[in-house]
Amino acid sequence: MYRKFTILAAALFLLQAAGPGVAQAPIEEELNLITPVAKTLTDPTLADFAKYAKEKWNITVKTSALAAGTPVAYGQIVEWKGRPQVDIFWGGESALFDKLAEQNLLAKLTLPKDVIDAVPVSIGKPMPIPLKDPKGFWTGTVLEPYGLVYHPKVLARLGVPEPKDWDDLLNPKLKGHIAQCAPTRSSSSHATYEVILQRDGDDKGWEWIRHLGGNTGLFTARSRDVPSVVAKGEFAAGFAVPSYMAFEDRLAGFDIKFVAPKTAWITPEPIAVLAGARHPKAAMMFIEYLLSERGQRVAMERGVFPITPKYRVQGAPGSTAEMAVEFTGGMRSYFDREVTNIYEDDKAQKRYAEVNEKFRKEVESVIEDLKKKY
């Protein structure tokens, strides 16, 4: 009896000693994303998160990101039917996250209250842009405007002033010198075209879109390619470009500038943990990391803005952060200024397919006719 008791006690001791390290590990050793966000932002954040996990828990986390456009990523998550092959959906339009939540395909966030409370409910007037889900299924991570890029030397050669607003792209001297990605291929283009339609109304808005088509010299395969061809001087200006994509070309040494027009759509780049995720602890901790000062600093150095008023883009003279401030016209935080937003997300989502189909028929398929008309 004494021998059995001794063996049982020893076994219990070993379980208690090993238990916290095995059964209660703070996070799993793997984390996978599906995302439309470019590698220039996902790679450094995932790399720093892995470094953070090693420092904090001495856990080596293997990370990966499956690149997919917003509509494709959404469709893939729906097809997985609650058995996802990744843990997190990051980036795109918040309305799609709401749709996933309605289908029970997202897990409720379990972030510390002070972390989620630091993210404001919304930003912008007259149409507030939601920065987090009141039901708790997603939160914004960074603020990123969709605007215009241009090559100063090419514009000077054409005798065209540097653009400040959307309408500047209709300058007849820019005919054939504009690059863009069709809204059928890019959610940033789609959202920006919705800004035009909601600003001008359908009739005038579609006339504007057709006119821009007449000035367009190239439709790129991806939205990321728009700033690249402008940076190389192949085109004078680009339409509907996410700020951080253009900033990568500036970091590479190209002569390219970015401007966000007054009514530019600003995305909070939502993030959510998928229901049925295989690594839910790592997923939740990654989101908490992204919203921390450390995570926000890594993101801000890639040309985006903080999701909370607590932080501002700031660094030492000559730093990447200060270069980002110069690149975006002196901006350090969207909470330092009044944000004008006219984009109504519900309206845009209800006619998403309709706008894409009309663009195919009235712009893409008749582009040569538009070039002759305008």
LUMPAZA-376628 format. One record per residue (C-alpha): x negated, y negated, z negated; residue in three letters. Coordinates in Angstrom, 2 decimals. Layout:
N
+---------+---------+---------+------+
!      xx !      yy !      zz ! code !
+---------+---------+---------+------+
!       X !       Y !       Z !  ala !
...
+---------+---------+---------+------+
END
This chain:
374
+---------+---------+---------+------+
!      xx !      yy !      zz ! code !
+---------+---------+---------+------+
!    0.00 !    0.00 !    0.00 !  met !
!   -2.79 !   -2.40 !   -0.95 !  tyr !
!   -4.61 !   -1.63 !    2.33 !  arg !
!   -1.46 !   -2.32 !    4.40 !  lys !
!   -0.89 !   -5.58 !    2.55 !  phe !
!   -4.49 !   -6.64 !    3.23 !  thr !
!   -4.17 !   -5.88 !    6.95 !  ile !
!   -0.85 !   -7.76 !    7.16 !  leu !
!   -2.28 !  -10.77 !    5.33 !  ala !
!   -5.30 !  -10.83 !    7.62 !  ala !
!   -3.07 !  -10.65 !   10.68 !  ala !
!   -0.93 !  -13.53 !    9.43 !  leu !
!   -4.05 !  -15.56 !    8.74 !  phe !
!   -5.33 !  -14.99 !   12.28 !  leu !
!   -1.95 !  -15.93 !   13.77 !  leu !
!   -1.86 !  -19.14 !   11.76 !  gln !
!   -5.40 !  -20.00 !   12.80 !  ala !
!   -4.84 !  -19.26 !   16.48 !  ala !
!   -1.21 !  -20.33 !   16.72 !  gly !
!   -1.57 !  -24.12 !   16.97 !  pro !
!   -4.25 !  -23.79 !   19.64 !  gly !
!   -2.30 !  -21.30 !   21.73 !  val !
!    1.43 !  -21.59 !   21.18 !  ala !
!    1.45 !  -25.30 !   20.49 !  gln !
!   -1.03 !  -26.66 !   23.01 !  ala !
!   -0.29 !  -30.38 !   23.52 !  pro !
!   -0.19 !  -30.02 !   27.32 !  ile !
!   -0.57 !  -27.35 !   29.97 !  glu !
!   -3.73 !  -27.01 !   32.06 !  glu !
!   -2.06 !  -27.90 !   35.36 !  glu !
!   -0.04 !  -30.78 !   36.83 !  leu !
!    1.46 !  -31.05 !   40.33 !  asn !
!    3.24 !  -33.96 !   42.03 !  leu !
!    5.29 !  -34.52 !   45.16 !  ile !
!    5.01 !  -38.12 !   46.25 !  thr !
!    5.22 !  -40.68 !   49.07 !  pro !
!    2.66 !  -42.78 !   47.16 !  val !
!   -0.64 !  -42.98 !   49.07 !  ala !
!   -3.70 !  -41.04 !   47.95 !  lys !
!   -5.44 !  -44.34 !   47.30 !  thr !
!   -3.23 !  -44.70 !   44.21 !  leu !
!   -2.45 !  -41.09 !   43.29 !  thr !
!   -6.04 !  -39.84 !   43.46 !  asp !
!   -7.57 !  -42.33 !   40.98 !  pro !
!   -4.66 !  -42.04 !   38.53 !  thr !
!   -4.71 !  -38.24 !   38.56 !  leu !
!   -8.49 !  -38.21 !   38.21 !  ala !
!   -8.40 !  -40.58 !   35.25 !  asp !
!   -5.55 !  -38.65 !   33.64 !  phe !
!   -7.64 !  -35.48 !   33.84 !  ala !
!  -10.51 !  -37.38 !   32.22 !  lys !
!   -8.13 !  -38.71 !   29.56 !  tyr !
!   -6.84 !  -35.18 !   28.77 !  ala !
!  -10.38 !  -33.92 !   28.42 !  lys !
!  -11.29 !  -36.75 !   26.07 !  glu !
!   -8.12 !  -36.52 !   23.95 !  lys !
!   -7.50 !  -32.76 !   23.71 !  trp !
!  -10.57 !  -31.18 !   25.32 !  asn !
!   -8.25 !  -29.65 !   27.91 !  ile !
!   -9.24 !  -29.38 !   31.56 !  thr !
!   -6.17 !  -30.20 !   33.64 !  val !
!   -6.08 !  -29.13 !   37.27 !  lys !
!   -4.11 !  -31.75 !   39.24 !  thr !
!   -2.69 !  -31.90 !   42.76 !  ser !
!   -0.38 !  -34.13 !   44.80 !  ala !
!    1.80 !  -32.94 !   47.68 !  leu !
!    2.12 !  -35.88 !   50.06 !  ala !
!    5.60 !  -36.32 !   51.53 !  ala !
!    7.64 !  -39.26 !   52.76 !  gly !
!   10.46 !  -40.28 !   50.42 !  thr !
!   13.35 !  -38.64 !   52.38 !  pro !
!   11.28 !  -35.47 !   52.92 !  val !
!   10.32 !  -35.26 !   49.24 !  ala !
!   13.95 !  -35.71 !   48.19 !  tyr !
!   15.10 !  -33.02 !   50.60 !  gly !
!   12.44 !  -30.60 !   49.41 !  gln !
!   13.42 !  -31.07 !   45.77 !  ile !
!   17.05 !  -30.37 !   46.65 !  val !
!   16.01 !  -27.22 !   48.52 !  glu !
!   14.10 !  -25.94 !   45.49 !  trp !
!   17.43 !  -25.87 !   43.61 !  lys !
!   15.96 !  -26.26 !   40.13 !  gly !
!   12.98 !  -23.99 !   40.75 !  arg !
!   10.46 !  -26.61 !   41.85 !  pro !
!    6.94 !  -25.86 !   43.02 !  gln !
!    5.73 !  -29.12 !   41.48 !  val !
!    6.34 !  -30.91 !   38.18 !  asp !
!    6.84 !  -34.57 !   39.07 !  ile !
!    8.47 !  -36.71 !   41.75 !  phe !
!    6.70 !  -40.07 !   41.96 !  trp !
!    7.57 !  -43.02 !   44.21 !  gly !
!   10.31 !  -44.06 !   46.60 !  gly !
!   13.74 !  -45.52 !   46.08 !  glu !
!   15.41 !  -45.31 !   42.68 !  ser !
!   18.80 !  -44.45 !   44.22 !  ala !
!   17.38 !  -41.08 !   45.33 !  leu !
!   16.29 !  -40.39 !   41.76 !  phe !
!   19.84 !  -41.14 !   40.62 !  asp !
!   21.16 !  -38.65 !   43.18 !  lys !
!   18.75 !  -35.98 !   41.93 !  leu !
!   19.85 !  -36.60 !   38.35 !  ala !
!   23.50 !  -36.20 !   39.40 !  glu !
!   22.58 !  -32.77 !   40.81 !  gln !
!   20.88 !  -31.79 !   37.51 !  asn !
!   17.51 !  -31.63 !   39.26 !  leu !
!   15.70 !  -34.00 !   36.87 !  leu !
!   14.75 !  -33.46 !   33.24 !  ala !
!   15.50 !  -36.18 !   30.73 !  lys !
!   12.39 !  -38.14 !   29.72 !  leu !
!   11.18 !  -37.61 !   26.17 !  thr !
!    8.80 !  -40.55 !   25.93 !  leu !
!    8.11 !  -42.42 !   22.68 !  pro !
!   10.65 !  -45.19 !   22.15 !  lys !
!    8.05 !  -47.97 !   22.14 !  asp !
!    6.67 !  -46.75 !   25.48 !  val !
!   10.00 !  -46.79 !   27.29 !  ile !
!   11.16 !  -49.97 !   25.54 !  asp !
!    8.11 !  -51.81 !   26.92 !  ala !
!    9.56 !  -51.41 !   30.44 !  val !
!   12.22 !  -54.10 !   31.03 !  pro !
!   15.66 !  -53.05 !   32.19 !  val !
!   15.39 !  -55.01 !   35.44 !  ser !
!   13.71 !  -57.87 !   37.27 !  ile !
!   14.94 !  -60.36 !   39.88 !  gly !
!   17.99 !  -62.47 !   40.76 !  lys !
!   20.69 !  -62.58 !   42.10 !  pro !
!   20.48 !  -58.78 !   42.52 !  met !
!   18.54 !  -57.31 !   39.57 !  pro !
!   16.11 !  -54.54 !   40.53 !  ile !
!   16.45 !  -51.70 !   37.96 !  pro !
!   13.09 !  -50.79 !   36.44 !  leu !
!   14.29 !  -47.73 !   34.51 !  lys !
!   17.28 !  -45.42 !   34.33 !  asp !
!   19.70 !  -46.30 !   31.51 !  pro !
!   20.49 !  -42.56 !   31.29 !  lys !
!   16.80 !  -41.76 !   30.76 !  gly !
!   15.98 !  -39.58 !   33.78 !  phe !
!   13.38 !  -41.84 !   35.43 !  trp !
!   11.28 !  -44.91 !   34.78 !  thr !
!    9.36 !  -47.34 !   36.95 !  gly !
!    5.55 !  -47.16 !   36.87 !  thr !
!    4.24 !  -50.23 !   38.73 !  val !
!    5.64 !  -53.15 !   40.73 !  leu !
!    4.77 !  -53.15 !   44.39 !  glu !
!    6.00 !  -55.63 !   47.04 !  pro !
!    6.61 !  -54.78 !   50.69 !  tyr !
!    5.36 !  -57.69 !   52.75 !  gly !
!    3.32 !  -58.86 !   55.73 !  leu !
!   -0.33 !  -58.32 !   56.59 !  val !
!   -2.32 !  -60.36 !   59.07 !  tyr !
!   -5.79 !  -60.78 !   60.54 !  his !
!   -6.82 !  -64.46 !   60.17 !  pro !
!   -9.28 !  -64.47 !   63.08 !  lys !
!   -6.86 !  -62.84 !   65.51 !  val !
!   -4.15 !  -65.33 !   64.53 !  leu !
!   -6.55 !  -68.24 !   64.99 !  ala !
!   -7.45 !  -66.96 !   68.45 !  arg !
!   -3.76 !  -66.82 !   69.36 !  leu !
!   -3.11 !  -70.28 !   67.91 !  gly !
!   -0.63 !  -68.93 !   65.34 !  val !
!   -0.44 !  -70.21 !   61.73 !  pro !
!   -0.79 !  -67.71 !   58.91 !  glu !
!    2.68 !  -66.22 !   58.21 !  pro !
!    4.54 !  -66.97 !   55.01 !  lys !
!    7.98 !  -65.52 !   55.69 !  asp !
!    9.64 !  -62.84 !   57.82 !  trp !
!   10.76 !  -65.29 !   60.51 !  asp !
!    7.16 !  -66.25 !   61.28 !  asp !
!    6.77 !  -62.91 !   63.08 !  leu !
!    9.22 !  -64.02 !   65.78 !  leu !
!    6.71 !  -66.57 !   67.09 !  asn !
!    6.54 !  -66.02 !   70.88 !  pro !
!    2.73 !  -66.17 !   70.74 !  lys !
!    2.83 !  -62.93 !   68.73 !  leu !
!    4.49 !  -60.98 !   71.54 !  lys !
!    2.74 !  -57.62 !   71.75 !  gly !
!    0.56 !  -58.40 !   68.73 !  his !
!    2.72 !  -56.94 !   65.92 !  ile !
!    2.47 !  -53.45 !   64.46 !  ala !
!    5.17 !  -51.76 !   62.43 !  gln !
!    6.47 !  -48.34 !   61.44 !  cys !
!   10.04 !  -47.47 !   62.35 !  ala !
!   12.51 !  -47.22 !   59.44 !  pro !
!   13.22 !  -43.66 !   60.58 !  thr !
!    9.68 !  -42.77 !   59.44 !  arg !
!    9.12 !  -45.11 !   56.51 !  ser !
!   11.17 !  -45.98 !   53.43 !  ser !
!    9.27 !  -49.27 !   53.05 !  ser !
!   10.25 !  -50.27 !   56.59 !  ser !
!   13.82 !  -49.18 !   55.97 !  his !
!   14.07 !  -51.21 !   52.78 !  ala !
!   12.58 !  -54.27 !   54.47 !  thr !
!   15.00 !  -54.06 !   57.38 !  tyr !
!   17.80 !  -53.89 !   54.81 !  glu !
!   16.46 !  -57.14 !   53.34 !  val !
!   16.85 !  -58.75 !   56.78 !  ile !
!   20.34 !  -57.29 !   57.30 !  leu !
!   21.53 !  -58.35 !   53.86 !  gln !
!   19.95 !  -61.79 !   54.23 !  arg !
!   21.42 !  -62.54 !   57.67 !  asp !
!   24.46 !  -60.28 !   57.93 !  gly !
!   24.83 !  -57.47 !   60.47 !  asp !
!   25.19 !  -59.43 !   63.71 !  asp !
!   22.42 !  -61.94 !   63.13 !  lys !
!   20.32 !  -59.36 !   61.30 !  gly !
!   20.34 !  -56.86 !   64.15 !  trp !
!   19.53 !  -59.63 !   66.60 !  glu !
!   16.49 !  -60.43 !   64.42 !  trp !
!   15.47 !  -56.76 !   64.37 !  ile !
!   15.75 !  -56.46 !   68.15 !  arg !
!   13.71 !  -59.67 !   68.55 !  his !
!   10.96 !  -58.25 !   66.33 !  leu !
!   11.05 !  -55.12 !   68.46 !  gly !
!   10.40 !  -57.28 !   71.49 !  gly !
!    7.31 !  -58.71 !   69.79 !  asn !
!    6.05 !  -55.30 !   68.64 !  thr !
!    3.04 !  -53.84 !   70.39 !  gly !
!    2.86 !  -50.60 !   68.41 !  leu !
!    5.08 !  -48.35 !   66.31 !  phe !
!    2.76 !  -46.34 !   64.08 !  thr !
!    3.34 !  -42.76 !   62.97 !  ala !
!    3.02 !  -43.70 !   59.28 !  arg !
!    3.49 !  -46.90 !   57.30 !  ser !
!   -0.10 !  -46.53 !   56.07 !  arg !
!   -1.36 !  -46.97 !   59.65 !  asp !
!    0.13 !  -50.48 !   59.98 !  val !
!   -2.45 !  -52.31 !   57.83 !  pro !
!   -5.23 !  -50.16 !   59.29 !  ser !
!   -4.68 !  -51.30 !   62.88 !  val !
!   -4.33 !  -54.92 !   61.74 !  val !
!   -7.50 !  -54.70 !   59.64 !  ala !
!   -9.43 !  -53.51 !   62.68 !  lys !
!   -8.22 !  -56.53 !   64.69 !  gly !
!   -6.20 !  -54.40 !   67.10 !  glu !
!   -3.05 !  -56.32 !   66.15 !  phe !
!   -2.50 !  -59.75 !   64.62 !  ala !
!    0.15 !  -58.90 !   62.03 !  ala !
!    2.01 !  -56.01 !   60.45 !  gly !
!    5.56 !  -55.73 !   59.13 !  phe !
!    6.88 !  -54.07 !   55.94 !  ala !
!    3.57 !  -53.08 !   54.40 !  val !
!    3.24 !  -51.96 !   50.75 !  pro !
!    0.70 !  -54.23 !   49.06 !  ser !
!   -1.63 !  -51.54 !   47.79 !  tyr !
!   -1.96 !  -49.90 !   51.21 !  met !
!   -3.22 !  -53.16 !   52.68 !  ala !
!   -5.52 !  -53.73 !   49.71 !  phe !
!   -7.39 !  -50.52 !   50.49 !  glu !
!   -8.45 !  -51.99 !   53.84 !  asp !
!   -9.56 !  -55.17 !   52.08 !  arg !
!  -11.64 !  -53.08 !   49.68 !  leu !
!  -13.19 !  -51.38 !   52.69 !  ala !
!  -14.49 !  -54.78 !   53.80 !  gly !
!  -11.99 !  -55.66 !   56.52 !  phe !
!  -10.75 !  -59.21 !   57.11 !  asp !
!   -7.08 !  -58.71 !   56.24 !  ile !
!   -4.64 !  -60.71 !   54.14 !  lys !
!   -1.29 !  -59.93 !   52.56 !  phe !
!    1.73 !  -62.10 !   51.79 !  val !
!    5.00 !  -61.16 !   50.11 !  ala !
!    7.83 !  -63.36 !   51.48 !  pro !
!   10.24 !  -64.85 !   48.96 !  lys !
!   12.87 !  -62.15 !   49.54 !  thr !
!   10.42 !  -59.24 !   49.75 !  ala !
!   11.72 !  -56.00 !   48.28 !  trp !
!    9.78 !  -54.92 !   45.19 !  ile !
!    9.78 !  -51.26 !   44.29 !  thr !
!    9.14 !  -50.05 !   40.73 !  pro !
!    7.76 !  -46.76 !   42.13 !  glu !
!   10.02 !  -44.55 !   39.97 !  pro !
!    8.76 !  -41.35 !   38.42 !  ile !
!   10.61 !  -38.34 !   36.98 !  ala !
!    9.97 !  -34.83 !   35.69 !  val !
!   11.77 !  -32.18 !   37.73 !  leu !
!   14.19 !  -29.85 !   35.99 !  ala !
!   12.56 !  -26.43 !   35.74 !  gly !
!    9.02 !  -27.85 !   35.97 !  ala !
!    6.39 !  -25.28 !   35.04 !  arg !
!    4.21 !  -27.82 !   33.24 !  his !
!    6.68 !  -30.11 !   31.45 !  pro !
!    4.32 !  -31.23 !   28.67 !  lys !
!    1.59 !  -32.28 !   31.09 !  ala !
!    4.22 !  -34.01 !   33.25 !  ala !
!    5.65 !  -36.00 !   30.36 !  met !
!    2.19 !  -36.92 !   29.09 !  met !
!    1.15 !  -38.09 !   32.56 !  phe !
!    4.07 !  -40.53 !   32.61 !  ile !
!    3.18 !  -41.77 !   29.14 !  glu !
!   -0.41 !  -42.23 !   30.33 !  tyr !
!    0.75 !  -44.19 !   33.40 !  leu !
!    2.67 !  -46.62 !   31.21 !  leu !
!   -0.24 !  -47.10 !   28.80 !  ser !
!   -2.70 !  -49.95 !   29.17 !  glu !
!   -5.28 !  -47.52 !   30.49 !  arg !
!   -2.97 !  -46.15 !   33.18 !  gly !
!   -1.72 !  -49.60 !   34.15 !  gln !
!   -5.31 !  -50.88 !   34.50 !  arg !
!   -6.23 !  -48.05 !   36.86 !  val !
!   -3.15 !  -48.78 !   38.99 !  ala !
!   -3.65 !  -52.56 !   38.98 !  met !
!   -7.14 !  -52.13 !   40.37 !  glu !
!   -5.52 !  -50.54 !   43.44 !  arg !
!   -3.52 !  -53.66 !   44.32 !  gly !
!   -0.21 !  -53.19 !   42.46 !  val !
!    1.28 !  -55.04 !   39.51 !  phe !
!    2.14 !  -54.01 !   35.92 !  pro !
!    5.63 !  -52.69 !   35.17 !  ile !
!    5.64 !  -54.47 !   31.80 !  thr !
!    5.05 !  -58.10 !   30.76 !  pro !
!    2.49 !  -56.82 !   28.24 !  lys !
!   -0.24 !  -56.60 !   30.89 !  tyr !
!   -1.58 !  -58.80 !   33.69 !  arg !
!   -4.00 !  -58.08 !   36.52 !  val !
!   -7.27 !  -59.35 !   35.14 !  gln !
!  -10.92 !  -58.39 !   35.28 !  gly !
!  -14.47 !  -59.65 !   35.27 !  ala !
!  -15.55 !  -62.04 !   38.08 !  pro !
!  -16.13 !  -60.02 !   41.24 !  gly !
!  -14.18 !  -57.02 !   39.92 !  ser !
!  -11.67 !  -55.02 !   41.94 !  thr !
!   -8.88 !  -56.44 !   39.79 !  ala !
!   -9.87 !  -60.03 !   40.57 !  glu !
!  -10.16 !  -59.17 !   44.25 !  met !
!   -6.57 !  -57.89 !   44.09 !  ala !
!   -5.45 !  -61.19 !   42.57 !  val !
!   -7.14 !  -63.15 !   45.36 !  glu !
!   -5.72 !  -60.78 !   47.98 !  phe !
!   -2.14 !  -61.34 !   46.83 !  thr !
!   -2.41 !  -65.12 !   46.64 !  gly !
!   -3.27 !  -65.52 !   42.96 !  gly !
!   -0.59 !  -63.19 !   41.56 !  met !
!   -1.31 !  -61.54 !   38.21 !  arg !
!    2.17 !  -60.45 !   37.16 !  ser !
!    5.65 !  -60.58 !   38.61 !  tyr !
!    6.84 !  -61.55 !   35.15 !  phe !
!    4.99 !  -64.88 !   35.50 !  asp !
!    7.37 !  -66.11 !   38.21 !  arg !
!   10.99 !  -66.15 !   39.24 !  glu !
!   11.72 !  -63.15 !   41.44 !  val !
!   14.31 !  -63.52 !   44.20 !  thr !
!   15.96 !  -60.27 !   45.21 !  asn !
!   18.82 !  -59.99 !   47.67 !  ile !
!   18.46 !  -56.25 !   48.34 !  tyr !
!   21.52 !  -54.32 !   47.16 !  glu !
!   20.41 !  -50.74 !   46.70 !  asp !
!   23.86 !  -49.11 !   46.66 !  asp !
!   24.81 !  -50.79 !   49.92 !  lys !
!   21.55 !  -49.73 !   51.53 !  ala !
!   21.89 !  -46.10 !   50.47 !  gln !
!   25.47 !  -45.77 !   51.72 !  lys !
!   24.41 !  -46.69 !   55.25 !  arg !
!   20.87 !  -45.26 !   55.25 !  tyr !
!   21.44 !  -42.79 !   58.09 !  ala !
!   23.63 !  -45.26 !   59.98 !  glu !
!   20.90 !  -47.94 !   60.03 !  val !
!   18.29 !  -45.42 !   61.15 !  asn !
!   20.50 !  -44.16 !   63.98 !  glu !
!   21.29 !  -47.68 !   65.16 !  lys !
!   17.58 !  -48.53 !   65.11 !  phe !
!   16.85 !  -45.51 !   67.31 !  arg !
!   19.49 !  -46.54 !   69.83 !  lys !
!   19.08 !  -50.32 !   69.86 !  glu !
!   15.34 !  -50.66 !   69.32 !  val !
!   13.19 !  -47.55 !   69.74 !  glu !
!   14.92 !  -46.10 !   72.80 !  ser !
!   15.12 !  -49.45 !   74.63 !  val !
!   11.87 !  -51.02 !   73.48 !  ile !
!   10.67 !  -51.83 !   77.01 !  glu !
!   13.92 !  -53.69 !   77.73 !  asp !
!   13.51 !  -55.68 !   74.51 !  leu !
!   10.01 !  -56.69 !   75.51 !  lys !
!   11.37 !  -58.11 !   78.74 !  lys !
!   14.26 !  -59.87 !   77.02 !  lys !
!   12.36 !  -61.72 !   74.28 !  tyr !
+---------+---------+---------+------+
END
